[in-house]
Amino acid sequence: MRARDAYGALIDGVVFADDGSGNPIWIAADGSVRLVDHDNANTVVRLAASFRTLLEENVDD
């Protein structure tokens, strides 16, 4: 709820984490995983095409 209050319409899905610097990470309505970079004028960054892709690219077995 805090992310939605702070960033409004930029958050178009379910926030599940932040990056440790306060930038929310969420699964967007289109299934992609995104982050709002508040240090860069609230730029929305696409981290991965899907949550599955994010895990495959960043988590070791």
VOTOR-684334 format. One record per residue: residue number from 1; residue in three letters; x, y, z of N, C-alpha, C in turn. Coordinates in nm, 3 decimals, m for minus. Layout:
% VOTOR-684334
<atom miro="NUM" tiba="ala" n_X="X" n_Y="Y" n_Z="Z" ca_X="X" ca_Y="Y" ca_Z="Z" c_X="X" c_Y="Y" c_Z="Z"/>
...
***
This chain:
% VOTOR-684334
<atom miro="1" tiba="met" n_X="0.083" n_Y="m0.119" n_Z="0.000" ca_X="0.000" ca_Y="0.000" ca_Z="0.000" c_X="0.088" c_Y="0.126" c_Z="0.000"/>
<atom miro="2" tiba="arg" n_X="0.201" n_Y="0.118" n_Z="0.068" ca_X="0.291" ca_Y="0.233" ca_Z="0.073" c_X="0.342" c_Y="0.269" c_Z="m0.067"/>
<atom miro="3" tiba="ala" n_X="0.374" n_Y="0.167" n_Z="m0.147" ca_X="0.423" ca_Y="0.192" ca_Z="m0.283" c_X="0.315" c_Y="0.256" c_Z="m0.368"/>
<atom miro="4" tiba="arg" n_X="0.193" n_Y="0.209" n_Z="m0.356" ca_X="0.083" ca_Y="0.269" ca_Z="m0.433" c_X="0.059" c_Y="0.413" c_Z="m0.391"/>
<atom miro="5" tiba="asp" n_X="0.068" n_Y="0.440" n_Z="m0.261" ca_X="0.051" ca_Y="0.577" ca_Z="m0.212" c_X="0.162" c_Y="0.668" c_Z="m0.266"/>
<atom miro="6" tiba="ala" n_X="0.284" n_Y="0.617" n_Z="m0.270" ca_X="0.399" ca_Y="0.698" ca_Z="m0.312" c_X="0.408" c_Y="0.716" c_Z="m0.463"/>
<atom miro="7" tiba="tyr" n_X="0.371" n_Y="0.612" n_Z="m0.540" ca_X="0.395" ca_Y="0.615" ca_Z="m0.684" c_X="0.268" c_Y="0.611" c_Z="m0.769"/>
<atom miro="8" tiba="gly" n_X="0.153" n_Y="0.595" n_Z="m0.707" ca_X="0.026" ca_Y="0.602" ca_Z="m0.777" c_X="0.015" c_Y="0.510" c_Z="m0.896"/>
<atom miro="9" tiba="ala" n_X="m0.019" n_Y="0.566" n_Z="m1.012" ca_X="m0.047" ca_Y="0.489" ca_Z="m1.133" c_X="0.076" c_Y="0.419" c_Z="m1.190"/>
<atom miro="10" tiba="leu" n_X="0.197" n_Y="0.452" n_Z="m1.145" ca_X="0.316" ca_Y="0.381" ca_Z="m1.193" c_X="0.311" c_Y="0.234" c_Z="m1.154"/>
<atom miro="11" tiba="ile" n_X="0.249" n_Y="0.204" n_Z="m1.040" ca_X="0.237" ca_Y="0.067" ca_Z="m0.991" c_X="0.109" c_Y="0.007" c_Z="m1.049"/>
<atom miro="12" tiba="asp" n_X="0.122" n_Y="m0.081" n_Z="m1.146" ca_X="0.005" ca_Y="m0.138" ca_Z="m1.213" c_X="m0.008" c_Y="m0.288" c_Z="m1.188"/>
<atom miro="13" tiba="gly" n_X="0.035" n_Y="m0.331" n_Z="m1.071" ca_X="0.030" ca_Y="m0.473" ca_Z="m1.040" c_X="0.052" c_Y="m0.496" c_Z="m0.892"/>
<atom miro="14" tiba="val" n_X="0.112" n_Y="m0.611" n_Z="m0.859" ca_X="0.130" ca_Y="m0.653" ca_Z="m0.720" c_X="0.276" c_Y="m0.633" c_Z="m0.679"/>
<atom miro="15" tiba="val" n_X="0.298" n_Y="m0.547" n_Z="m0.580" ca_X="0.432" ca_Y="m0.525" ca_Z="m0.525" c_X="0.465" c_Y="m0.643" c_Z="m0.435"/>
<atom miro="16" tiba="phe" n_X="0.583" n_Y="m0.703" n_Z="m0.457" ca_X="0.622" ca_Y="m0.817" ca_Z="m0.374" c_X="0.753" c_Y="m0.796" c_Z="m0.301"/>
<atom miro="17" tiba="ala" n_X="0.824" n_Y="m0.686" n_Z="m0.330" ca_X="0.953" ca_Y="m0.662" ca_Z="m0.264" c_X="0.998" c_Y="m0.520" c_Z="m0.292"/>
<atom miro="18" tiba="asp" n_X="1.111" n_Y="m0.486" n_Z="m0.231" ca_X="1.183" ca_Y="m0.366" ca_Z="m0.272" c_X="1.330" c_Y="m0.404" c_Z="m0.289"/>
<atom miro="19" tiba="asp" n_X="1.406" n_Y="m0.314" n_Z="m0.346" ca_X="1.545" ca_Y="m0.347" ca_Z="m0.379" c_X="1.644" c_Y="m0.315" c_Z="m0.267"/>
<atom miro="20" tiba="gly" n_X="1.594" n_Y="m0.282" n_Z="m0.150" ca_X="1.682" ca_Y="m0.247" ca_Z="m0.039" c_X="1.709" c_Y="m0.098" c_Z="m0.029"/>
<atom miro="21" tiba="ser" n_X="1.675" n_Y="m0.026" n_Z="m0.133" ca_X="1.689" ca_Y="0.120" ca_Z="m0.134" c_X="1.554" c_Y="0.189" c_Z="m0.134"/>
<atom miro="22" tiba="gly" n_X="1.448" n_Y="0.111" n_Z="m0.117" ca_X="1.315" ca_Y="0.168" ca_Z="m0.114" c_X="1.242" c_Y="0.168" c_Z="m0.247"/>
<atom miro="23" tiba="asn" n_X="1.305" n_Y="0.115" n_Z="m0.351" ca_X="1.240" ca_Y="0.109" ca_Z="m0.482" c_X="1.153" c_Y="m0.016" c_Z="m0.487"/>
<atom miro="24" tiba="pro" n_X="1.021" n_Y="0.000" n_Z="m0.508" ca_X="0.934" ca_Y="m0.116" ca_Z="m0.512" c_X="0.956" c_Y="m0.201" c_Z="m0.637"/>
<atom miro="25" tiba="ile" n_X="0.941" n_Y="m0.331" n_Z="m0.620" ca_X="0.950" ca_Y="m0.427" ca_Z="m0.731" c_X="0.815" c_Y="m0.497" c_Z="m0.737"/>
<atom miro="26" tiba="trp" n_X="0.758" n_Y="m0.504" n_Z="m0.857" ca_X="0.625" ca_Y="m0.563" ca_Z="m0.870" c_X="0.610" c_Y="m0.641" c_Z="m0.998"/>
<atom miro="27" tiba="ile" n_X="0.505" n_Y="m0.725" n_Z="m0.998" ca_X="0.464" ca_Y="m0.795" ca_Z="m1.119" c_X="0.353" c_Y="m0.711" c_Z="m1.179"/>
<atom miro="28" tiba="ala" n_X="0.380" n_Y="m0.660" n_Z="m1.298" ca_X="0.287" ca_Y="m0.570" ca_Z="m1.366" c_X="0.170" c_Y="m0.645" c_Z="m1.427"/>
<atom miro="29" tiba="ala" n_X="0.071" n_Y="m0.572" n_Z="m1.471" ca_X="m0.049" ca_Y="m0.631" ca_Z="m1.530" c_X="m0.017" c_Y="m0.717" c_Z="m1.651"/>
<atom miro="30" tiba="asp" n_X="0.092" n_Y="m0.684" n_Z="m1.723" ca_X="0.129" ca_Y="m0.764" ca_Z="m1.841" c_X="0.218" c_Y="m0.883" c_Z="m1.807"/>
<atom miro="31" tiba="gly" n_X="0.246" n_Y="m0.905" n_Z="m1.677" ca_X="0.326" ca_Y="m1.018" ca_Z="m1.633" c_X="0.474" c_Y="m0.989" c_Z="m1.617"/>
<atom miro="32" tiba="ser" n_X="0.519" n_Y="m0.875" n_Z="m1.665" ca_X="0.661" ca_Y="m0.841" ca_Z="m1.651" c_X="0.691" c_Y="m0.797" c_Z="m1.508"/>
<atom miro="33" tiba="val" n_X="0.819" n_Y="m0.803" n_Z="m1.471" ca_X="0.863" ca_Y="m0.760" ca_Z="m1.338" c_X="0.930" c_Y="m0.625" c_Z="m1.354"/>
<atom miro="34" tiba="arg" n_X="0.885" n_Y="m0.529" n_Z="m1.274" ca_X="0.933" ca_Y="m0.391" ca_Z="m1.288" c_X="0.976" c_Y="m0.333" c_Z="m1.155"/>
<atom miro="35" tiba="leu" n_X="1.051" n_Y="m0.223" n_Z="m1.166" ca_X="1.102" ca_Y="m0.151" ca_Z="m1.049" c_X="1.087" c_Y="m0.002" c_Z="m1.077"/>
<atom miro="36" tiba="val" n_X="1.054" n_Y="0.077" n_Z="m0.975" ca_X="1.056" ca_Y="0.223" ca_Z="m0.987" c_X="1.187" c_Y="0.270" c_Z="m0.928"/>
<atom miro="37" tiba="asp" n_X="1.268" n_Y="0.340" n_Z="m1.007" ca_X="1.395" ca_Y="0.394" ca_Z="m0.960" c_X="1.372" c_Y="0.537" c_Z="m0.912"/>
<atom miro="38" tiba="his" n_X="1.354" n_Y="0.553" n_Z="m0.781" ca_X="1.323" ca_Y="0.686" ca_Z="m0.728" c_X="1.443" c_Y="0.781" c_Z="m0.735"/>
<atom miro="39" tiba="asp" n_X="1.564" n_Y="0.728" n_Z="m0.750" ca_X="1.682" ca_Y="0.814" ca_Z="m0.764" c_X="1.699" c_Y="0.866" c_Z="m0.907"/>
<atom miro="40" tiba="asn" n_X="1.621" n_Y="0.814" n_Z="m0.998" ca_X="1.630" ca_Y="0.852" ca_Z="m1.139" c_X="1.494" c_Y="0.903" c_Z="m1.189"/>
<atom miro="41" tiba="ala" n_X="1.438" n_Y="0.999" n_Z="m1.118" ca_X="1.313" ca_Y="1.065" ca_Z="m1.156" c_X="1.197" c_Y="0.967" c_Z="m1.169"/>
<atom miro="42" tiba="asn" n_X="1.191" n_Y="0.867" n_Z="m1.080" ca_X="1.083" ca_Y="0.768" ca_Z="m1.081" c_X="1.069" c_Y="0.694" c_Z="m1.213"/>
<atom miro="43" tiba="thr" n_X="1.182" n_Y="0.664" n_Z="m1.274" ca_X="1.183" ca_Y="0.586" ca_Z="m1.397" c_X="1.142" c_Y="0.443" c_Z="m1.369"/>
<atom miro="44" tiba="val" n_X="1.053" n_Y="0.389" n_Z="m1.451" ca_X="1.012" ca_Y="0.250" ca_Z="m1.439" c_X="1.109" c_Y="0.165" c_Z="m1.522"/>
<atom miro="45" tiba="val" n_X="1.170" n_Y="0.066" n_Z="m1.457" ca_X="1.268" ca_Y="m0.021" ca_Z="m1.521" c_X="1.209" c_Y="m0.161" c_Z="m1.530"/>
<atom miro="46" tiba="arg" n_X="1.213" n_Y="m0.221" n_Z="m1.647" ca_X="1.168" ca_Y="m0.359" ca_Z="m1.664" c_X="1.284" c_Y="m0.452" c_Z="m1.629"/>
<atom miro="47" tiba="leu" n_X="1.269" n_Y="m0.530" n_Z="m1.524" ca_X="1.374" ca_Y="m0.620" ca_Z="m1.479" c_X="1.373" c_Y="m0.753" c_Z="m1.553"/>
<atom miro="48" tiba="ala" n_X="1.254" n_Y="m0.799" n_Z="m1.591" ca_X="1.242" ca_Y="m0.928" ca_Z="m1.660" c_X="1.105" c_Y="m0.936" c_Z="m1.728"/>
<atom miro="49" tiba="ala" n_X="1.097" n_Y="m1.022" n_Z="m1.826" ca_X="0.972" ca_Y="m1.041" ca_Z="m1.900" c_X="0.865" c_Y="m1.108" c_Z="m1.815"/>
<atom miro="50" tiba="ser" n_X="0.908" n_Y="m1.186" n_Z="m1.714" ca_X="0.815" ca_Y="m1.255" ca_Z="m1.626" c_X="0.885" c_Y="m1.286" c_Z="m1.494"/>
<atom miro="51" tiba="phe" n_X="0.808" n_Y="m1.324" n_Z="m1.394" ca_X="0.866" ca_Y="m1.362" ca_Z="m1.266" c_X="0.952" c_Y="m1.486" c_Z="m1.283"/>
<atom miro="52" tiba="arg" n_X="0.906" n_Y="m1.578" n_Z="m1.365" ca_X="0.984" ca_Y="m1.700" ca_Z="m1.392" c_X="1.120" c_Y="m1.666" c_Z="m1.452"/>
<atom miro="53" tiba="thr" n_X="1.122" n_Y="m1.575" n_Z="m1.549" ca_X="1.248" ca_Y="m1.532" ca_Z="m1.610" c_X="1.339" c_Y="m1.465" c_Z="m1.508"/>
<atom miro="54" tiba="leu" n_X="1.281" n_Y="m1.383" n_Z="m1.423" ca_X="1.359" ca_Y="m1.317" ca_Z="m1.317" c_X="1.428" c_Y="m1.421" c_Z="m1.230"/>
<atom miro="55" tiba="leu" n_X="1.355" n_Y="m1.526" n_Z="m1.191" ca_X="1.415" ca_Y="m1.631" ca_Z="m1.108" c_X="1.521" c_Y="m1.709" c_Z="m1.185"/>
<atom miro="56" tiba="glu" n_X="1.492" n_Y="m1.745" n_Z="m1.309" ca_X="1.589" ca_Y="m1.820" ca_Z="m1.389" c_X="1.719" c_Y="m1.744" c_Z="m1.408"/>
<atom miro="57" tiba="glu" n_X="1.710" n_Y="m1.614" n_Z="m1.421" ca_X="1.829" ca_Y="m1.533" ca_Z="m1.447" c_X="1.905" c_Y="m1.494" c_Z="m1.321"/>
<atom miro="58" tiba="asn" n_X="1.841" n_Y="m1.506" n_Z="m1.204" ca_X="1.903" ca_Y="m1.453" ca_Z="m1.083" c_X="1.917" c_Y="m1.547" c_Z="m0.966"/>
<atom miro="59" tiba="val" n_X="1.859" n_Y="m1.667" n_Z="m0.975" ca_X="1.866" ca_Y="m1.761" ca_Z="m0.863" c_X="1.936" c_Y="m1.888" c_Z="m0.909"/>
<atom miro="60" tiba="asp" n_X="2.039" n_Y="m1.924" n_Z="m0.836" ca_X="2.111" ca_Y="m2.049" ca_Z="m0.865" c_X="2.036" c_Y="m2.166" c_Z="m0.806"/>
<atom miro="61" tiba="asp" n_X="2.050" n_Y="m2.282" n_Z="m0.871" ca_X="1.985" ca_Y="m2.404" ca_Z="m0.821" c_X="2.044" c_Y="m2.450" c_Z="m0.691"/>
***
